[in-house]
Amino acid sequence: MKKIFIALAFASITSMGLAQSMTPVYRAFENSNYEKVIELLNSPNYKNFKSAKSPGVRDYLLGISYSRIQEYNKAIDAFNSAIKKGNKASELNYELGQANFAINNLDDAIENFKKSERAKYKVEQSNYYIAYIYQLKEEPKNAKVYFGKLLKDKKTSKEMKQISYFQIANMNLEIARETNRTREIVEKYILPDYYKAIDIDPNSSTADDIDNRIKEIKKEFFLEENKLINGDPLPSERLSLSVEEKITYDNNVTLSDDLPSSTGTNKDSFFSQTRLNIEKAFNFKRRYTITPALELKNTIYTDRVDSEIYSNDSYNITPELDIDFAYRINKKPARLFTNLVYDYQAKDVNAQKSKQFNYRSQQFELGSEMPFFEVGNTTLTFKYQTYSYYTESLDRSSMVVSADQIIKKTYGIFVLLYQFDSSDYANSPNLNTTSHLFRVDYIVPGLFPNTSFNAGLSTNFISYEDAATDATRGLEMTTSLNAKLTRIINRNFSFGFEYIYTNNSSDEDTSNYTAHQTAIDFSYYY
């Protein structure tokens, strides 16, 4: 550029015979001292300077200098004056276009760059400016025409082709937003265009910008390959296996007869509980997750003398099928879920140190987890359960409705739960109950390094529908307090320590009891 200016300068100097007097102007210009150029050209010595061979050269140099110090309005006046005086510098319209663009004179800038393109000066850059300005003016059809010119021109650099493809994809995205099929269009057409843009030159800085844009779009439209359609992490399809061994000391073993109100034995014992769980998730179209699972649980009391204690020995076989459907509410992750659970329990019901059928149950659960509040998700569920017992008087069905709310704080997570349970005993209507459970849990995931803390407080109110039973027992209340520390040893092992306090109160004295349980557990995960 400066070589052109110098050539023009010497031509002008020669024609006017003013070589000596113009030298300071061109020296200042060559040294990029644009303030000095402006000062000299606006002085009386050069204000009326003219050149027969290079008309308007003074205004042209003023325009360049004003533009370089970002005084664009003065630059535009100087460039227009140079044009009126007949200046034919090839870069004149390109420089004028940049000045108009800088102060948002977009229509004038387009015309300047079109003239620059017709003059074959910086054709690539001129077409890009035209396309980009049309894009700013929200005229995508015109913008695509000029981006298309860049893509068709064999002389266009790889860098400019990549930028053009990138901008076309951006415009198509904005057009897609106006439709009711935005996500589908983005997945099928827009994202492939971004990938094509990257392929033009994968190692360029523009390719990095495009890659970041792809990540933003995938996040916005929940299209990340490792996530569900709603944006939640995609469940691992790896087979999951866990084994837990729990040893508990209970100072008042509950007489577990499966009645609505349990009673304490006032006897203490250790018991061990072994739990095995195996499950595997199957994902379909990143929207559906089907997870079959099987849990085996075995409970043994160490007191082998007292029948009230060892009659609680039992094992459970519990197959389960979970089905989740991912969706969104207000562009936030939500899910609909249903669970089918079958539970078979064998127990030492006759206190003969031999386990036999105690009950079988079926459970159907339907619920949804939704982002109603900023503090955390809300879950609403409905369950229907049926139980068939060895003791037929205990056969029952239950309808359970519950709602829980997660509240996330910087210092921990709260979970609030309310549950309503209505149980009907087919063969013993006097046992029909209605219960209301209120519970709050407080969870600190990182109380100490690799250690989490969980504390819970719950109160369950049980009332009897039968007037006679209700008069005898009144409103029964069971309060429970638990606290647990869990230490993660490594990715496969964890260790826990737990304390549970239970208090049951009733108008019937035999149903009043207090129990303390202290437990340790070891867990293995595969």
N, C-alpha and C positions, 0 to 999 in steps of 0.2 A: 504493500500500500504506500509506504513512504517513498519508494523508488518512483512510483507514479507521480506523487506530489512533487518530488524534486525535479523530475523531467518537465512537468508543467511549469514549475517555477522558473527554470532556466529559459524555457521558451518565452515566458512572459517577460523576463528580465531583458532578454536579447531584443525583443520587439520594441520595448520601451526605452531601451538604453539606460535602464535604472539598476544595473546589476549590483552596483555597490550599495545603493540605498535599500534594496530588498533582501540583501544577505542576512541581516539580523532576523527577519521574519522566518526565513526558511531554516536558519540554524536553530531557532527556538522550536520550530515545528518538528524538525528532525530529532530534537532532544526531548520531545513530548512535553515541552514547557508551554502548555496550551494557554495558561493565564497570560504569559508574555506575548504569545501570538495575538491574542485578543486585544491586549493593551496597545501593541504596535499598530495593528490594522485599524483600530479606532482612533489613532492619533492623527493630527492634521496632515502628516507626511504621507499617509497611505489611505486616507479616507476616500479619496477620489481616484484611487489607483485603477487603471484599466489595462487590458492586454488584448491586442488584436487577434493573436493566435489562440489565446485561452480566455474567452470572454467569461466574466463572472467569477474569475479565479479567486478574487479577494473574498467574495461572499461564500464561495465554496469552502475556503480555508477557515473562515469564521464559523461556518456551520459545523465542520468537523471538530473544531476546537470547543465550541459551545456544547456539542454532543458529548465530548469526552469528559467534560466537567459536570455533566448531567443538568445543564441549563437547556432543556429540550425545547421550550417555547422559542427561545432566541435562535436555537439551532434550526428549527423549522422555518422561521422567517428568513434566515440567511440562505438556506437551501432553496427555498422558493424564489428568492431574489436571484440566485445564481441561475436557476432554470429560465426565468424571464429574460435574463441577459444573454441566454444562449449557450450556457455551459453544457458540454456534452460528455462530461466525465462518466464512465461506464458504471461507477459505483454510486453515483449521486442518488438515484431513486432507492437503492438498497439502504443507504445511510438515512435518507429521509423517512423511509418506512420504519426503520428501527426507532427513530426519534418519535414518530407518531404513535408507534406501539407503546413506547415507554410512558406516554401521558394518556394512554387509553383512547386515542383517536383511531379506533379500530377500522372504520370504513376507509379513511384516508390511507392507513397503513396497508390495507389489502390492495388498494389501487397502486401504491408505490411498489409493493413487492411484485405485483403482476407486470408492471413496466420493467422491473429489474429482471424478471424471468424472461420476458420477451427480448430484452437486450442481451440475453445469454450471460448475465453476470450472476454468479453464485446461484445457479438454477436450483440446485438441491436445497440450499438454505431458504431461498425465496419461496419455493413451493411448500416447504415445511411451515414457514411463518404463515402463509396464506391458510393452510389447512388448520393450523393450531388456532388462529384467530377466528376462523369460522366455527371451530369447536367451542371457543369461549363465547361466541355469539349465539350458541345453541342452534346452530344450523348444521346438523350432522350430515345431511346429504351433500352439501357443498364441501364440507371438511373431508368426507370420504373420497370425493372426486380428486382432490389434490394429494391426499395420502396415497390414493391409488396411482397417481402419476409417479410418485416416488417409487412405489413398488414395481411398476412396469418398466421404469427407466433402467437400462442395464448399467448406466454410469453411476447410479445411486450407490453410495457406500453401504457396507453391511450395517454399520452403526445406525445410519438413517433409516434403512429398511426395517431394522428391528424396532426403532422408536415408532415408526409409522404403524407397524403391525400392532404394537402395544397400544397406541392411541385409538386405533380402530376398534380394538377389543374393549377399551374403556367406553367408547361411545355406544357400542352394541349393548354393553351392560346397562347403561342408563336407559336405553330404549326398552330393554327387557324389563326393567323395573316398572314400566308403565303397563305391563300386562298382568293377567291373573295366573300366569304360568311361569313366573320369574325363576323359581328354583329349577324347574325342569329345563328351561332354556339355558340357564347358566351352566348346568351340569352337562348338557348335550352339545352346546355350541360355543358358549363364551369361553369356558375353561380350555377347550382344545385350541382356541385361537391364541390364548396366552401361552400355551405350551409351544405352539408353532413359532411365536415370537422369540421365545427362549432359544429354540433350536437354531435360529439364524446365527447366533453367536453366544454359545453357553457361557463363555468366560468373560463377558463384558460386564461393566458396572450396571448397564441397563438390564441385563439378565438378572442381576441380583435384585433390582427394583421390581422387576416383573415377578420374580419368585416370592418376594414379600407381599406383593399385591395378591397373588394366588392364595397365599396363606390367609390373608384378611378376608378374601371372598369365601373361601371354604369355611372359615370360622363363622362368617355372617350367615351363610346359608346352610350350615351344619352338614358340610360335605367332606369333612376330614375322614380319610380312609380308616383311621383308628378310632373313630367315634360313631356313636349311633346317630340317627337322623336328627335327633333333638339336641345333639352336642355333648351328651354324656359319654364317658369313656366306653368303648366297645368291650363288653365282657370277654374275658379270655376263654377260648374254647379248649384250653388245656384241662385235662382231667384233674380235679381237685380232690385231695384226700386229707382229712384231719383226724387226729386221734387225741383224745383228752383223758387224762386220769386225774380224778378229783378225790381228795381225802378230806372228810368233814367230821368235826366233832360237834354233836348236837346235845345240849344239856337238858333238853326236854323233847324227846322224840314224839312227833305228832302221831296220834292213833289214826292212821290213814285208812278210813273206811269209805272214802269217796262221798260222804254226805256233804251237804252245803256248808255245814259248820263242823270243822274238825275240832278235836280235843287233844290235850296233851296227856302224855303218860306219866309225867313227872319222873321219867327215867332217862338216863344219858347213855350215849353210845357213839362210837365212831362208825362211819360207813364209807365205803368207797364206791365211786361211780365211774364206770368206763364208758366212754362215748366214742363211736366211730361214725364219721360222716364221709360220704363219697358223692360227688356230683360232677356233672359236665354240662356246660352251656353250649347251645347251638344257636348261631346268629343267622338270620335270614333278612337280606336286603337292608341290613343295618337299621332295621325298624323292629323286627320281632326277635325276641330271645326266649328260647324254650330250654328249661333246665330241669331234667330229671335228677332226683336225689334220693339217697337212701341213708337213714340214720339207724344205728343199732346202739342201744343203751342198756347197760347192766348195772344193777345196784345191789350191794351186799352189805349187811350190817355185821359188825364184828361180835356183837353180843349174841352168842349161839345158845344161850340158856333160857332167856326170857322170851316167851312166845309172842308177847305184845311187840317186841322189838324185831325179831327175825321174820315175823310175818309180813314185814314191809319189803322183804327181798323181792326183786322183780327184774324183768327185762322187757324192753320195748323194741318192736320192729316197725319202723315208720318210713314207708316210701312216700315220695312227694313229687308233684309235677308243678313247676312254676312257669307261667307264661306272661311275658312282659311285652307291652306295645308302647313304643316310644313316639311321643308327639310333642307339640309345643303349644304354649299359651303365652301370648304377648311376646313372641320370639324368645321365650325362655324354655329350658328343658322341662318336660313333664312326662309322666308315664302312667299307663293303665295296666293293672296286673290282676291276674287271677291265679289262685292256688288250689290244687286238689291234694288233700292229705288223707292218708289212711294210717291209722295207728292201731297196732295190736299189742296188748300187754298181757304177759303171763306173770303171776304173782303167787306167793305162798299164802293163798287165801285161807287155807285150812290149818295153817301153822304146823305143817308136817315136814318142813325143810325140803319141800318139793314144789316147784313152780308149775302152775297150771293156768289155763285161760282165766283171765279176770274181766277184760273188756275188749271190745273192738270199736273204733270210732271212724267216722268219715267226716271230713270237713271241706266245705266249699267257701272260698273267700274271693271277694271282688272288691277292688279298691283303686284309688288313683292318688298319685303324689303330684302336687301342683304348686307352682311358684306364686302364690297369692300375695305374699309379703316379701319385702326386701331382706328381712332378717333371716329368712330360711323357709324351707318348703313345708307345706301342709299336706297331711295324708288322711284321707277318709276311707274307711273300710267297712264292709258288711260281711259277716260270717254266718254260716249255718252249719251246725254240728249235730250229729246223732251219735248216741252211745248205746251199745248193747252189752249188758253186764252178766257175769256169772250169777250174781244176785239180781234177779229180774226186777225187784222193787226199785233198783237204781237206774233202770233204763230211762233215758231222757233225750230230749232235743233242746238245742239252745240257739237263740238268735242273738248275735253280738254286733253292736254298732260302735265304732270307735273313731276318734279324731285325735291326731297328734300334731303338734307344731314344734318345729325346730327354731331355736333362736341362737344365732351365732354372734358371739362377742369376742373381743380380742383376748380376753382372759379365759375363754372356754365356751362350751356349747351346752345350751339347755334344751331339754326335750320335755314338752308338756303333753300329757295324755289324759283323755277322758274316755271311759268305756262303759257302755250300757249292755247288760247281759240279762236276758229273760230265759229262764230254764223251766221246761215242763216235764214232769216225771209221769210217764205213761201209766204206771201201775201204783203210783203213790202221790196223788194230787196234793196231799197235805205238805209235800216237800217242795212244791213249786215256789220258785224264788225270782226276785228281781234284785239286781245288784248294780251299784254305781261305783266305778273305780276311778280314783284321781291319783295321778302319779307325776312326779317331776324328777328328772335325772339331770345331773350336772357332770359333764365330761371335760377333762383337761387332757388333750392328746399328748402334750409334751411337758408334763409337770417336772420331770427330770429327763435327762438324756435316755432315749429308748424306753421311757416309762410313762404309762398313761394312768390316769386316775378317774374313777367313775363312782359317783355317789347317787343314791336314789332314795326317795321317800314316797310311799304310797299308802293310801287309805281306801279300803273297800267296805262299802255299806251294803249289807244284805237284809232284805225284808221278805217275809213269807206272805204268800197270797192267802193261805188258809188262816182263818180268824183264830182258831184254837191254837195253832202252832205259833202264830204271831204273838198271841197273848202270853205264851210260855217263854218264848225266846226273845221277843221284842226286836228292836233294830240292832243287828249284830254288826260289829265294826272290827275289821282286821287292819292293823297298822304295821307296816314293815319299813325298816331302815336298813340299807345295805351300803357298804363301801368296799371298793376293790382297787388294788394296785396291780397293774400288769406290766411285767418287764419283758421286753423283746430281747432274747439272747442273740439270735441271728435270724436269717430269713426263714428258717425251718422250725425254730424252737421258741417257746415263750413260757414264762412262769408267772403265776398269779397268787395273790393272797387276798382273801375276802372275809368280811364279817357281815352277818345278817342278824338283825333283831326283829322279832315278831311278837306282837301283842294282840290277842283276840279277846274281845269283851262281849258279853251277852247277859241278858236277864236270867238265863239258866246258868247257875253257878258252875256246873260241870264243864261248860264250854269256855270258861275263862282260863286263859293260860298265857304264859310268857315263855319265849324260847330264844336262845342265843346259839348261833352256829358260827363256827370258825373253820375256814377251809383253805387248803392250798391245792393248786392244780398245775399240771404240766401238760403242755400241748405241743403236738408235732404237726406241721403242715407240709404237704407235698404238692 
